[in-house]
Amino acid sequence: MSARALLLAGAVLALLAVAAGAFAAHALQARLEPRALAAFMTAAQYQMYHALGLLTLGGLQSSSTANRHFARAGGCFVAGTLLFSGSLYVLALSGLRQFGFVTPVGGSLFLAGWCLVMIGAWRHGR
């Protein structure tokens, strides 16, 4: 992903994470059972963590030589957010458990992304 794409994805995902958290706190608190509300809030938290990671990676990509590991990590963060947070949002709001198998795939993409950040950091400036 280019620096611009990383920054744009990070900003969009951060905006949506704040909106999701506010929605949960104000509109869902009385409607969802505590376990579903906790899953929804976990989705919003992980979405925000990885949105901030995308913004950081975008800043690194634009301020230094492009690093393919950082770009790939960004792709993992975006896909991981869609799968991990997306499946938790669906689960919390609908109760559909059929999407539960997708959540660990998203989590694995988060882990792969962070491994790529480590590799990129190790090789940065070489």
N, C-alpha and C positions, 0 to 999 in steps of 0.2 A: 504494500500500500504506500502511496506517496504521502509526504508530510501533510499535504492539504487534505487528503482523504482521511488520514488518521485524526487530524484535528477536527474535521467536520463530524466524523463518526463519534468521536469523544464528546463533542458538544451536544449532539442530538441525543446520545444515550444518557448523558448527564441530565439534560432537560427532562427527558422522559422518566428518569429515575426519581427526580424531585416531584414531578407530577404524580407518579405512582405512589410515592410515600405519602404525599398530601391526601390523595384519594383514599388510601387505606386508613389514614388517621381520622379523616372526617366523614367519609361516606361508607366505609366498609366495617368499621369497628363494631357497629351495632348489628350488622347483617351477617357477618361471618363468624363461625365458631373459632375459638382461640387458635386451634391448630392450623386452620386454613389461613387465618390472619397472619400467623407467624411465618407460614410458607410464603405468603405474598410479600411480607416485609423482608424476608431473606432474599427473595428475588430482587427487590429494589436495592438492597444494600450491595449485593454482588454486582448488580448492574452499575451502580455508582462507582464501586472500587475499580471496575474495569474501564469505565468511562474516563476516570482520572488517569489510569494507566495509558489509555489511548492518547490523551492530551499530552502526557509526558513523552510518549514515544514520538508523537508528532513534533514536539519541540526539539527533541534530539535529532530527528530526521532533517529538520529545517536548519538547525544550527551547525551541523557537522556533515561530514561525508555520509551519504545515504548508506544505511546498514541493512542488508537484506534480512538479517535475523530480526531486527526490530520491525521491519515491514511485515514479515511472516507472523511475528508475535501479535501484531495488530489484527491481522486476519483471524487468528485464533481467538482473540478477545471478542471480536465482533460476532463470530460464529458461536462461540461459547455463550455469549450473552443471549443471543437469539434462542439457543437450545436450552440452556440452563434456566435463565430467568423466564423466558417465554413459556417453558413447560410448567414452571411453578405458578406463573400467573394463571394459566389455563386450569391447572389442578385446583388452585384456591378458589377461582371464580366459578368453575363449573362442576367440580367434584369428579371430573372424568379422570380415571386412573390409567386409562390406556396410554397417556402420554408420559407416564412415570418412567418408562425406560429411556426416554430422551434426556432426562436430567443428568444422569451420570456421564453421558456423552459430552454434554456441555461442560461439565466439571472437568472432564479429561482434557478438553480443549483449553480451558483456563490453565491447567497445569502445564500443558505443552507450550502455551504462550509464555508462561513465566520461565520455563526452561530455555526458550529461545531468547528471552530478554537476558538471561544469565550468559548464554553463549555470545550474544551480541555485545554485552558489556565487557566480557573477557577479551573479545577480539577488537573492541573499539579502539581506534587510534593506532592499530598495528600497521 
